[in-house]
Amino acid sequence: MPDATTTDLYEVTMAMSYLRERMTGPATFSLFVRNLPPERGFLVAAGLESALDYLADFRVGPEDVDAFASALHRPPGDLTPLLGLTFTGQVRAVPEGRIVFAGEPLLELTAPLPQAQLVESYLLNRLSHQTAIASKAARCVLAAAGHPVVDFSLRRTHGPQAGFQAARLGAMVGFAGTSNVAAATAEGIPAVGTMAHSFVEAFASEEDAFRAFARCHPGPVTLLVDTYDTEEGVRVAAHVLRDLDRGPGAAVRLDSGDLGVLAARARSILDDTGLPNVRIVASGGLDEYAMDDLVRSGAPIDTYAVGTRVGVSADAPYLDSAYKLVEFDGHPVMKLSSAKVTAPGRKQVFRRPGCADEIALADERPPDDGVPLLKTVMLNGRRTGERPTLDEGRDGLAADLGELPSAARRIRAPVAPRATASERLSLLTARVRQSIEDRMPAVSARQAPERTPAGSHRSVPR
């Protein structure tokens, strides 16, 4: 199905109404996360590149009009005002790999109102999902404390596309490889893999399985040792690997049980067999919490393979993200509903040392010690530069992690920094709120407890 129809129905009905009312002036929408999950001390911006691909190729064709008409139970002729609609706007965004916090725009999009509205659902889907996965993966790299981490998540992610994204994002935050062949090929990621228990079960003995696998695969091999009895499997693997003598790089993989205890026993067996260079790979239900425990306990594990829990961000599988109108036809606007107040106007985020971020208006000058996070990445519906590499995303993340307070880096009970609002943004927020309350007295009575004082440097409304 064409991507133009990958949208919520109300986006179509709103876009149609805007066109009918001739409301085609420039609109700015801000995409941000209201609150971080309690298990997160930071988020890693991701999903931008696929979002820009979507916007660059966006076009409502005849088949899309037919699909919209069918969904609305209306004749296609009623939907013809949408025919040929493309994205012609501007996008400013935080590059993939940079750390962000609650309330900070990951992306701000300015385009004619019908265009900006119609792309909402797709953009939220792309950035929300990928930011959640990238953030989980980055925490795994922190927990691994320098040990390589590889992606084994494809078989359990929520669809093949999600598996591809998990592999790509893992590589962007520092994973050493992926089992996903499609992602490895497309993104230039090292492909990694071993064998399944079914392979071992298909042979009369573990030794027969290991030798057959080695005959088919020249060079270093990784042998899965816990199909039956793990310690005996390690002994058999050590015997086979000693006979092979293929140089460094060989490994055994532990996939179940008490990985810390089993890794210690495996290391002892391998060392006693004269194989101190054979590595130990651990997999099976791992995430940053389990890895943190294993690393802190001194488990002799060389490489961690993560799958299900990371590929679906199991402990925080969604983000409280929003895509809100902040300016229309040159006028700042805001939402005042309870617990979901938004800040008006086009914005910029200035990163100061220690990730002490300030959310300001887009035309404000940066403070002497502040660097703007949002970059112009699309003008007139076209990218403004080359697609960044995964290495560039990895470098940006490394720099931000170096500035991140230690409390935010913690695996358990992290404390996330909170961005503050600039004086001008606070003043604009108060002024726009007052304007709305003057027009709608009932709003003033209900919303008075949520008022943000003019000039306040409290956290920006979300």
C-alpha positions as CSV (number, residue, x, y, z in Angstrom):
1,M,0.0,0.0,0.0
2,P,1.4,3.5,-0.8
3,D,2.9,5.4,2.1
4,A,0.5,8.4,1.6
5,T,-2.3,6.2,2.9
6,T,-0.3,5.1,5.9
7,T,-2.0,7.7,8.0
8,D,-4.9,8.0,10.5
9,L,-8.3,8.8,9.0
10,Y,-8.7,12.0,10.9
11,E,-5.6,13.4,9.2
12,V,-7.4,13.1,5.9
13,T,-10.6,14.6,7.1
14,M,-8.7,17.6,8.6
15,A,-6.6,18.1,5.5
16,M,-9.8,18.1,3.4
17,S,-11.4,20.7,5.7
18,Y,-8.3,22.9,5.6
19,L,-8.4,22.9,1.8
20,R,-12.1,23.6,1.7
21,E,-11.6,26.6,4.1
22,R,-8.6,27.8,2.1
23,M,-6.4,27.4,5.2
24,T,-3.1,26.7,3.4
25,G,-0.9,29.1,5.3
26,P,2.4,27.9,6.8
27,A,2.0,25.8,9.9
28,T,4.8,24.6,12.2
29,F,4.4,21.4,14.2
30,S,6.7,20.3,16.9
31,L,7.4,16.6,17.5
32,F,8.6,15.8,21.1
33,V,8.3,13.4,24.0
34,R,6.3,14.7,26.9
35,N,7.9,12.6,29.6
36,L,10.6,10.0,29.6
37,P,9.7,6.5,30.8
38,P,10.8,6.1,34.4
39,E,13.4,3.6,33.3
40,R,15.2,6.1,31.1
41,G,17.7,8.9,32.0
42,F,18.0,10.0,28.4
43,L,16.7,9.3,24.9
44,V,18.6,8.8,21.7
45,A,17.1,10.7,18.7
46,A,16.4,8.2,15.9
47,G,14.1,7.7,12.9
48,L,14.9,11.0,11.2
49,E,16.5,9.5,8.1
50,S,13.5,7.3,7.2
51,A,11.2,10.2,8.0
52,L,13.0,12.4,5.5
53,D,12.9,9.7,2.9
54,Y,9.1,9.6,3.4
55,L,8.7,13.3,3.1
56,A,10.9,13.6,0.0
57,D,8.8,11.0,-1.8
58,F,5.4,12.0,-0.4
59,R,2.8,12.3,-3.1
60,V,-1.0,11.7,-3.1
61,G,-1.7,9.8,-6.3
62,P,-5.0,8.6,-7.8
63,E,-4.8,5.2,-6.0
64,D,-4.4,7.1,-2.7
65,V,-7.5,9.3,-3.4
66,D,-9.5,6.1,-4.2
67,A,-8.3,4.6,-0.8
68,F,-9.2,7.7,1.1
69,A,-12.6,7.9,-0.6
70,S,-13.3,4.3,0.2
71,A,-12.4,4.7,3.8
72,L,-14.7,7.8,4.1
73,H,-17.5,6.1,2.0
74,R,-17.5,9.1,-0.3
75,P,-17.1,9.3,-4.1
76,P,-13.5,9.8,-5.3
77,G,-14.4,13.1,-6.8
78,D,-14.9,14.5,-3.3
79,L,-11.3,13.8,-2.5
80,T,-9.7,15.3,-5.7
81,P,-8.5,18.4,-3.8
82,L,-5.8,16.1,-2.3
83,L,-4.7,14.7,-5.7
84,G,-1.1,15.5,-6.5
85,L,-0.4,16.9,-3.0
86,T,3.4,16.7,-2.2
87,F,5.5,17.9,0.7
88,T,7.1,21.2,0.0
89,G,8.1,22.3,3.4
90,Q,11.0,22.8,5.8
91,V,12.3,20.4,8.5
92,R,14.6,21.3,11.3
93,A,15.5,18.3,13.5
94,V,18.0,16.8,16.0
95,P,20.4,14.6,14.0
96,E,20.2,10.9,14.7
97,G,22.4,9.7,17.5
98,R,22.1,12.9,19.7
99,I,20.8,12.6,23.2
100,V,17.4,14.4,23.9
101,F,15.2,14.9,26.9
102,A,11.6,15.4,27.7
103,G,9.9,18.4,26.1
104,E,12.7,19.0,23.5
105,P,11.6,19.0,19.9
106,L,13.1,16.0,18.0
107,L,11.7,17.6,14.9
108,E,9.9,20.8,13.8
109,L,8.2,20.8,10.5
110,T,6.9,23.9,8.7
111,A,4.7,23.5,5.6
112,P,1.3,24.5,4.2
113,L,-1.2,23.3,6.9
114,P,-2.8,20.5,4.9
115,Q,0.6,19.0,4.1
116,A,1.9,19.3,7.7
117,Q,-1.3,17.7,9.0
118,L,-1.4,14.7,6.6
119,V,2.1,13.5,7.5
120,E,1.7,13.5,11.3
121,S,0.9,9.9,11.9
122,Y,3.8,8.5,9.8
123,L,6.3,10.8,11.4
124,L,5.2,10.0,14.9
125,N,5.4,6.3,14.1
126,R,8.9,6.5,12.7
127,L,10.5,8.7,15.3
128,S,8.8,7.3,18.3
129,H,9.5,3.7,17.6
130,Q,13.1,4.2,16.5
131,T,13.9,6.6,19.3
132,A,12.7,4.0,21.8
133,I,14.8,1.2,20.3
134,A,17.9,3.3,19.9
135,S,17.6,4.5,23.6
136,K,17.4,0.9,24.8
137,A,20.3,-0.2,22.7
138,A,22.5,2.6,23.9
139,R,21.8,1.6,27.5
140,C,23.0,-1.9,26.5
141,V,26.3,-0.5,25.3
142,L,26.7,1.4,28.5
143,A,26.0,-1.8,30.6
144,A,28.4,-3.9,28.5
145,A,31.2,-1.6,29.7
146,G,33.4,-2.1,26.6
147,H,32.4,-5.6,25.8
148,P,31.1,-6.1,22.2
149,V,27.3,-6.3,21.9
150,V,25.6,-7.8,18.9
151,D,22.0,-7.8,17.7
152,F,20.0,-11.1,17.5
153,S,16.5,-9.6,17.6
154,L,15.0,-10.2,14.1
155,R,13.0,-13.3,15.0
156,R,11.1,-11.5,17.8
157,T,10.7,-7.9,16.7
158,H,7.3,-6.6,15.7
159,G,7.7,-7.3,12.0
160,P,10.7,-7.5,9.6
161,Q,10.9,-3.7,9.1
162,A,11.2,-3.3,12.9
163,G,13.9,-5.9,12.9
164,F,15.8,-4.0,10.2
165,Q,15.5,-0.8,12.2
166,A,16.7,-2.5,15.4
167,A,19.8,-3.8,13.6
168,R,20.6,-0.4,12.1
169,L,20.0,1.5,15.3
170,G,22.1,-1.0,17.3
171,A,25.0,-0.3,14.9
172,M,24.5,3.4,15.2
173,V,24.8,3.3,19.0
174,G,27.8,1.0,19.0
175,F,26.8,-2.6,18.5
176,A,29.5,-4.7,16.9
177,G,27.3,-6.7,14.5
178,T,23.9,-8.1,13.6
179,S,22.5,-11.5,12.7
180,N,20.1,-9.7,10.2
181,V,21.5,-10.4,6.8
182,A,19.4,-7.8,5.0
183,A,20.4,-5.0,7.4
184,A,24.0,-6.1,7.4
185,T,24.1,-5.9,3.6
186,A,22.2,-2.6,3.2
187,E,23.9,-0.8,6.1
188,G,27.4,-2.2,5.9
189,I,27.1,-3.8,9.4
190,P,29.2,-6.9,10.2
191,A,27.1,-10.0,10.0
192,V,27.4,-12.4,12.9
193,G,25.8,-15.7,13.8
194,T,26.4,-19.2,15.2
195,M,24.1,-22.2,15.1
196,A,20.7,-23.2,16.5
197,H,19.9,-26.0,18.9
198,S,18.1,-27.7,16.0
199,F,21.4,-28.1,14.2
200,V,22.9,-30.0,17.1
201,E,19.8,-32.1,17.6
202,A,19.9,-33.2,14.0
203,F,23.2,-35.1,14.5
204,A,23.9,-38.2,16.5
205,S,26.2,-36.3,18.9
206,E,27.4,-32.9,19.7
207,E,30.8,-33.7,18.4
208,D,29.4,-34.8,15.1
209,A,27.4,-31.5,14.9
210,F,30.4,-29.4,15.8
211,R,32.7,-31.1,13.3
212,A,30.2,-30.9,10.5
213,F,29.7,-27.2,11.2
214,A,33.4,-26.6,11.1
215,R,33.9,-28.5,7.9
216,C,31.3,-26.3,6.2
217,H,32.7,-23.0,7.6
218,P,36.4,-22.3,7.3
219,G,38.0,-19.9,9.7
220,P,36.9,-19.2,13.3
221,V,33.6,-20.8,14.4
222,T,31.3,-20.3,17.3
223,L,29.8,-23.5,18.8
224,L,26.5,-23.6,20.7
225,V,27.2,-25.7,23.8
226,D,24.0,-25.8,25.9
227,T,21.7,-28.1,23.9
228,Y,22.0,-30.9,26.4
229,D,24.5,-30.5,29.3
230,T,26.3,-27.2,29.1
231,E,29.6,-28.2,30.9
232,E,29.9,-31.4,28.8
233,G,29.1,-29.3,25.7
234,V,32.0,-27.0,26.5
235,R,34.3,-30.0,26.9
236,V,33.3,-31.4,23.5
237,A,33.6,-28.0,21.9
238,A,37.1,-27.5,23.4
239,H,38.2,-30.9,22.1
240,V,36.9,-30.0,18.6
241,L,38.4,-26.5,18.6
242,R,41.7,-27.7,19.8
243,D,41.8,-30.1,16.8
244,L,40.9,-27.3,14.4
245,D,43.6,-24.9,15.5
246,R,42.3,-22.1,13.2
247,G,43.8,-19.2,15.1
248,P,42.1,-16.5,17.2
249,G,38.4,-15.8,16.9
250,A,36.8,-19.1,17.8
251,A,34.1,-19.0,20.5
252,V,31.5,-21.0,22.5
253,R,28.0,-19.7,23.0
254,L,26.0,-20.0,26.2
255,D,22.2,-19.4,25.7
256,S,20.5,-20.5,28.9
257,G,20.8,-21.1,32.6
258,D,22.8,-19.0,35.1
259,L,25.1,-17.3,32.6
260,G,27.5,-16.0,35.2
261,V,28.1,-19.4,36.8
262,L,28.2,-21.2,33.5
263,A,30.6,-18.7,32.0
264,A,33.0,-19.2,34.8
265,R,33.0,-22.9,34.4
266,A,33.3,-22.7,30.7
267,R,36.3,-20.4,31.1
268,S,38.0,-22.8,33.4
269,I,37.4,-25.8,31.0
270,L,38.7,-23.8,28.0
271,D,41.8,-22.6,29.9
272,D,42.5,-26.1,31.3
273,T,42.3,-27.4,27.7
274,G,44.9,-24.9,26.5
275,L,42.4,-22.6,24.8
276,P,42.7,-19.3,26.7
277,N,41.9,-17.3,23.5
278,V,38.6,-19.0,22.8
279,R,35.9,-16.4,23.6
280,I,32.7,-16.9,25.4
281,V,29.5,-15.4,23.9
282,A,26.4,-15.1,26.0
283,S,22.8,-14.8,24.8
284,G,19.3,-15.7,25.9
285,G,17.0,-13.1,27.4
286,L,19.7,-10.5,27.9
287,D,19.1,-6.7,28.2
288,E,21.0,-3.9,29.9
289,Y,19.8,-5.0,33.4
290,A,21.1,-8.6,33.0
291,M,24.3,-7.4,31.3
292,D,25.0,-4.9,34.1
293,D,24.6,-7.6,36.7
294,L,27.0,-9.9,34.8
295,V,29.6,-7.3,34.2
296,R,29.5,-6.1,37.8
297,S,29.9,-9.7,39.0
298,G,33.0,-10.2,36.9
299,A,31.5,-12.9,34.7
300,P,34.1,-14.0,32.0
301,I,31.9,-13.2,29.1
302,D,33.5,-11.6,26.1
303,T,30.5,-10.8,23.9
304,Y,26.9,-10.2,24.6
305,A,24.2,-11.0,22.1
306,V,20.8,-9.3,22.7
307,G,17.5,-10.1,21.1
308,T,13.9,-9.9,22.2
309,R,14.0,-7.5,25.1
310,V,16.1,-5.0,23.2
311,G,14.4,-5.4,19.8
312,V,11.0,-4.5,21.3
313,S,12.4,-2.2,24.1
314,A,10.5,-4.5,26.5
315,D,10.6,-2.4,29.6
316,A,9.6,0.8,27.9
317,P,8.0,-0.2,24.6
318,Y,6.5,3.2,23.7
319,L,7.1,6.9,24.2
320,D,4.7,9.5,25.2
321,S,5.3,11.4,22.0
322,A,3.3,14.2,20.5
323,Y,3.1,16.3,17.3
324,K,1.6,19.6,18.1
325,L,0.8,22.8,16.2
326,V,2.9,25.6,17.7
327,E,2.5,28.3,15.0
328,F,0.0,29.0,12.1
329,D,0.2,31.7,9.5
330,G,2.7,33.6,11.6
331,H,0.8,33.4,14.9
332,P,2.1,31.3,17.8
333,V,-0.5,28.9,19.2
334,M,-0.6,26.5,22.2
335,K,-2.7,23.8,23.8
336,L,-4.0,24.3,27.3
337,S,-5.8,21.1,28.1
338,S,-5.0,19.6,31.5
339,A,-1.6,17.9,31.9
340,K,-0.9,18.5,28.2
341,V,0.0,22.1,27.9
342,T,2.3,22.9,25.0
343,A,4.7,25.8,24.5
344,P,4.0,28.1,21.5
345,G,6.3,29.2,18.7
346,R,9.1,27.7,16.6
347,K,11.9,26.5,18.8
348,Q,15.6,25.7,19.2
349,V,17.4,23.7,21.8
350,F,20.7,24.9,23.1
351,R,23.0,22.3,24.6
352,R,25.2,23.6,27.3
353,P,28.0,21.8,29.2
354,G,26.7,18.9,31.3
355,C,23.6,18.5,29.0
356,A,22.1,21.5,30.8
357,D,19.7,22.1,27.9
358,E,17.7,25.3,27.3
359,I,14.6,25.3,25.0
360,A,14.4,28.7,23.3
361,L,12.6,30.3,20.4
362,A,14.0,29.5,17.0
363,D,15.4,33.0,16.3
364,E,17.2,33.4,19.7
365,R,20.9,33.7,19.8
366,P,22.7,30.8,21.5
367,P,24.2,31.5,24.9
368,D,28.0,31.8,24.9
369,D,28.3,28.2,26.1
370,G,25.4,26.7,24.1
371,V,25.3,24.8,20.8
372,P,22.0,24.5,18.8
373,L,20.8,21.0,18.4
374,L,18.1,21.4,15.7
375,K,19.6,21.5,12.2
376,T,17.8,22.4,9.0
377,V,17.7,19.1,7.2
378,M,15.0,19.8,4.5
379,L,14.0,22.9,2.5
380,N,11.3,23.0,-0.2
381,G,10.6,19.3,0.3
382,R,14.2,18.3,-0.4
383,R,17.1,17.3,1.8
384,T,19.7,20.0,2.4
385,G,22.7,17.7,2.6
386,E,24.0,14.2,2.3
387,R,22.6,11.3,4.3
388,P,24.7,11.1,7.5
389,T,26.6,7.8,8.1
390,L,26.1,5.5,11.1
391,D,29.5,6.5,12.2
392,E,28.5,10.1,12.4
393,G,25.5,9.2,14.6
394,R,27.8,7.1,16.8
395,D,30.2,10.0,17.2
396,G,27.4,12.4,18.2
397,L,26.2,9.9,20.8
398,A,29.6,9.4,22.2
399,A,30.1,13.1,22.6
400,D,26.8,13.6,24.3
401,L,27.3,10.6,26.6
402,G,30.6,12.2,27.7
403,E,28.7,15.2,28.9
404,L,25.7,13.3,30.4
405,P,25.6,13.4,34.2
406,S,26.4,10.0,35.8
407,A,22.9,9.8,37.4
408,A,21.3,9.9,33.9
409,R,23.7,7.1,32.7
410,R,22.7,4.7,35.5
411,I,21.1,1.5,34.4
412,R,18.8,1.3,37.4
413,A,16.9,4.3,38.8
414,P,18.4,6.9,36.4
415,V,17.6,10.6,36.9
416,A,17.0,12.4,33.7
417,P,18.1,16.1,33.3
418,R,15.2,18.4,32.6
419,A,15.5,21.2,30.0
420,T,14.5,24.7,31.0
421,A,12.7,27.4,29.0
422,S,14.4,30.6,27.9
423,E,13.1,33.9,29.2
424,R,11.7,34.8,25.8
425,L,9.9,31.5,25.5
426,S,8.4,31.8,29.0
427,L,7.2,35.3,28.2
428,L,5.6,34.2,24.9
429,T,4.0,31.2,26.6
430,A,2.4,33.5,29.2
431,R,1.3,36.0,26.6
432,V,-0.3,33.4,24.3
433,R,-2.0,31.8,27.3
434,Q,-3.4,35.1,28.4
435,S,-4.7,35.8,24.9
436,I,-6.5,32.5,24.8
437,E,-8.0,33.1,28.3
438,D,-9.1,36.6,27.4
439,R,-11.0,35.1,24.4
440,M,-12.4,32.2,26.4
441,P,-13.1,33.2,30.1
442,A,-14.1,29.6,31.0
443,V,-10.6,28.4,30.1
444,S,-9.1,30.9,32.5
445,A,-11.1,29.6,35.4
446,R,-10.2,26.0,34.8
447,Q,-6.5,26.4,33.9
448,A,-5.4,29.0,36.5
449,P,-3.5,26.4,38.6
450,E,-1.3,25.5,35.6
451,R,-0.2,29.1,34.8
452,T,3.5,29.5,34.1
453,P,4.8,32.8,35.5
454,A,6.1,35.2,32.9
455,G,9.9,35.1,32.8
456,S,10.0,31.7,34.6
457,H,12.8,29.4,33.9
458,R,10.8,26.3,34.9
459,S,10.7,23.4,32.6
460,V,9.0,24.2,29.4
461,P,5.3,23.2,29.1
462,R,4.9,19.9,27.3
